[in-house]
């Protein structure tokens, strides 16, 4: 029997390991024959993996938009890098900042590996070198960060069977919605990047309108949807339900933007929305 993973084999922001047991309970309630699970925002593939293990005969489509499978394929190379990194930090205090020569060795090692192999799993290495919860996707991004000795002491286990049986796509979720929305027995698995959280490691821009587009795509469909109280999306939907006729209050406004700067690494955009004085009836 194929192994059931209750967490993703490699680090991924927002993987649903805390929901794994409850997700199994819910997925198991669907009839295995004729059900098609479509994981619109596949991420680490954990939801797709669990759905397929619960219903081996069901069709499961995993939208690997972030190319997580490439990271899985490179686990041996990542383990080799971690082995060399552990040798560099040998004797250094755990959980302390790494500076000077050891830091330079890290960067030289990563640069050499990227030049030789053409690929480095910077997200996985971030979990061993950066402050908790921080992830970078490039060598330049790593250069700008402080390193800490939180290097993983063991290798990552091979995960060659993790995606077995899945149909893998790599496209905008809307393509999959259009392809499967009229398919009998389809269940959409919906785990978009959370509103009001950092989406920097994802290969997409993600804003409020994108969240609302997802909700409109789910109208009339069976789905399992993930969100958090931090996103406030439930509060927004409840407000929209109470005010269905308000429309867009900014539809007749003009917009002016100002680029601003708080400090060397914190920038933002001020936005001013206003009705046109020439058409408002209150022009001077």
C-alpha positions in Angstrom: 0.0 0.0 0.0 1.3 3.4 -0.9 2.5 5.6 2.0 0.2 8.3 3.3 2.0 11.5 4.0 0.4 13.8 6.6 2.8 16.6 5.9 4.6 17.7 2.7 8.1 16.1 2.2 9.7 19.6 1.8 9.0 23.0 3.4 6.2 25.0 1.8 4.5 28.1 3.1 0.8 27.3 3.9 0.9 23.5 3.5 -2.1 22.0 5.2 -0.5 19.5 7.6 -2.5 20.8 10.6 -5.7 20.1 8.6 -4.6 16.7 7.4 -6.7 14.5 9.8 -9.9 16.6 9.4 -9.3 16.8 5.6 -9.2 13.0 5.5 -12.5 12.8 7.3 -14.1 15.1 4.8 -12.6 13.6 1.7 -13.6 10.1 2.8 -17.3 11.1 2.7 -17.2 11.5 -1.1 -18.1 8.5 -3.2 -14.8 7.2 -4.7 -16.2 6.2 -8.1 -17.1 9.2 -10.3 -15.6 11.8 -8.1 -13.0 14.1 -9.6 -10.8 16.2 -7.2 -9.3 19.3 -8.8 -6.7 21.0 -6.6 -6.8 24.5 -8.0 -3.9 25.9 -5.9 -1.8 22.8 -5.6 1.1 24.2 -3.6 3.0 21.3 -1.9 0.5 18.8 -3.3 -0.5 17.6 0.1 -4.2 17.9 -0.5 -4.0 16.1 -3.8 -1.8 13.4 -2.3 -4.2 12.8 0.6 -7.3 12.7 -1.7 -5.6 10.1 -4.0 -4.5 8.0 -1.0 -8.1 8.1 0.4 -9.6 7.3 -3.0 -7.1 5.5 -5.2 -9.7 5.0 -7.9 -10.7 8.6 -8.1 -9.3 11.1 -10.6 -7.1 13.8 -8.9 -5.7 16.8 -10.7 -2.8 18.6 -9.0 -2.1 22.1 -10.2 1.6 22.3 -9.6 1.9 26.0 -10.5 4.9 26.5 -8.3 6.8 23.5 -9.7 7.0 21.7 -6.3 7.8 18.5 -8.2 11.1 20.0 -9.3 12.0 20.4 -5.6 11.1 16.8 -4.9 13.2 15.6 -7.9 16.2 17.4 -6.4 16.0 16.1 -2.9 19.3 14.2 -3.3 21.1 17.4 -4.4 19.5 19.3 -1.5 20.6 16.7 1.0 24.2 16.9 -0.4 24.2 20.7 0.1 22.9 20.3 3.6 25.7 17.8 4.4 28.3 20.4 3.3 26.5 23.2 5.2 26.5 21.1 8.4 30.3 20.7 8.0 30.7 24.5 7.7 28.6 25.1 10.9 30.2 22.3 12.9 31.3 23.8 16.2 29.2 27.0 15.9 26.5 27.7 18.5 22.9 26.7 17.5 20.3 29.4 16.8 22.9 32.1 16.6 23.7 34.4 13.7 26.4 33.3 11.3 28.8 35.9 10.1 32.2 36.4 8.5 34.0 33.4 6.9 31.2 30.8 7.5 28.6 33.1 5.8 31.0 33.6 2.9 31.5 29.9 2.5 27.7 29.4 2.4 27.3 31.9 -0.4 30.2 30.5 -2.3 28.8 27.0 -2.0 25.4 28.1 -3.2 26.9 30.0 -6.1 29.0 27.1 -7.2 26.1 24.7 -7.0 23.9 26.9 -9.1 26.6 27.3 -11.7 27.3 23.6 -11.8 23.8 22.1 -11.5 21.7 25.0 -12.7 19.3 24.6 -9.8 19.3 25.1 -6.1 16.2 24.6 -3.8 16.5 27.9 -2.0 13.2 27.5 -0.2 14.2 24.3 1.5 17.6 25.7 2.4 15.9 28.8 3.8 14.4 26.6 6.5 17.9 25.7 7.7 19.6 29.1 7.3 17.1 31.9 7.7 15.1 33.2 10.6 12.0 31.1 11.3 9.3 31.6 8.6 11.5 33.4 6.2 12.0 32.0 2.7 13.9 33.2 -0.4 13.9 31.9 -3.9 17.2 33.1 -5.3 20.9 33.6 -4.5 20.4 37.3 -4.6 17.6 37.0 -2.1 19.8 34.9 0.2 22.6 37.4 0.0 20.4 40.0 1.6 19.5 37.9 4.6 21.2 37.2 7.9 22.0 33.5 8.4 21.3 31.5 11.5 22.6 28.1 12.6 19.3 26.3 12.5 20.6 23.8 10.0 18.6 20.6 9.7 20.5 17.7 11.3 19.0 14.9 9.2 18.5 14.5 5.5 15.1 14.8 3.8 13.6 11.4 3.0 13.1 10.5 -0.6 9.6 11.2 -1.9 9.6 9.4 -5.2 6.0 8.1 -4.7 4.5 11.2 -3.2 2.8 12.4 -6.4 2.0 8.9 -7.7 -1.3 8.6 -9.5 -1.9 12.3 -9.8 -2.7 14.1 -13.0 -0.3 17.1 -12.9 -1.1 20.5 -14.5 0.7 23.8 -14.3 -1.6 26.6 -15.2 -3.8 29.5 -14.0 -6.5 28.1 -11.7 -9.1 29.7 -14.0 -8.1 27.3 -16.8 -8.9 24.3 -14.6 -12.2 25.9 -13.4 -13.3 26.3 -17.0 -12.2 22.8 -17.9 -13.9 21.0 -15.0 -16.8 23.2 -13.9 -19.3 21.2 -15.9 -17.8 17.8 -15.2 -20.1 15.5 -13.1 -18.8 14.7 -9.7 -16.1 17.4 -9.7 -15.0 18.7 -6.3 -12.6 21.7 -6.2 -9.9 21.8 -3.6 -9.3 25.5 -3.0 -6.4 26.8 -0.9 -5.4 30.2 -2.4 -2.7 32.3 -0.7 -4.3 33.9 2.3 -5.4 37.6 2.1 -3.1 39.9 4.2 -0.2 37.4 4.2 3.1 37.4 2.5 2.8 35.8 -1.0 6.4 36.6 -2.0 7.5 33.0 -2.7 4.5 32.2 -5.0 4.9 32.6 -8.8 2.0 35.0 -9.0 0.7 38.4 -8.0 -2.2 38.1 -5.6 -4.6 40.8 -4.5 -8.1 41.3 -3.1 -9.8 41.1 -6.5 -8.1 37.7 -7.1 -9.8 36.3 -3.9 -13.1 37.6 -5.1 -12.6 36.0 -8.5 -12.0 32.7 -6.8 -15.3 33.0 -4.9 -17.2 33.8 -8.1 -15.7 30.7 -9.8 -17.0 28.5 -7.0 -20.6 29.5 -7.4 -22.7 26.4 -7.9 -19.7 24.1 -7.5 -18.8 21.5 -4.8 -15.6 22.5 -3.1 -13.4 22.4 0.0 -12.2 25.9 0.7 -9.4 27.0 3.0 -9.0 30.5 4.6 -8.1 32.1 7.9 -9.5 34.7 10.2 -6.5 36.9 9.3 -7.7 37.2 5.7 -11.1 38.6 6.8 -12.6 37.1 3.7 -15.6 35.6 5.6 -16.3 39.1 7.1 -16.1 40.6 3.6 -18.5 38.0 2.1 -21.0 38.5 5.0 -20.9 42.3 4.4 -21.5 41.8 0.6 -24.4 39.6 1.4 -26.0 42.4 3.5 -25.3 45.0 0.8 -25.9 43.3 -2.5 -27.0 46.5 -4.4 -24.1 48.8 -3.4 -22.0 48.1 -6.4 -18.5 49.7 -6.8 -18.5 53.1 -5.0 -15.2 54.0 -6.8 -16.5 53.3 -10.3 -16.9 57.0 -11.2 -13.7 58.0 -9.4 -10.3 59.1 -10.8 -7.1 57.9 -9.2 -3.8 59.4 -8.3 -0.9 57.4 -6.9 2.2 58.5 -5.0 5.3 56.3 -4.4 6.5 56.7 -0.9 9.3 55.4 1.3 9.5 54.7 5.0 13.1 53.5 5.0 15.7 51.8 2.8 13.7 48.5 2.6 10.1 49.6 3.2 8.2 51.2 0.3 4.5 51.6 -0.3 2.1 53.4 -2.6 -0.4 56.1 -1.5 -3.6 56.0 -3.5 -6.1 58.9 -3.7 -9.5 58.1 -5.3 -11.8 61.0 -6.1 -14.9 61.9 -8.1 -14.3 64.3 -11.0 -15.2 67.8 -9.9 -16.2 68.7 -13.5 -19.0 66.1 -13.4 -19.9 66.2 -9.7 -21.9 69.4 -9.8 -19.8 71.0 -7.1 -16.9 72.4 -9.1 -15.7 75.9 -8.3 
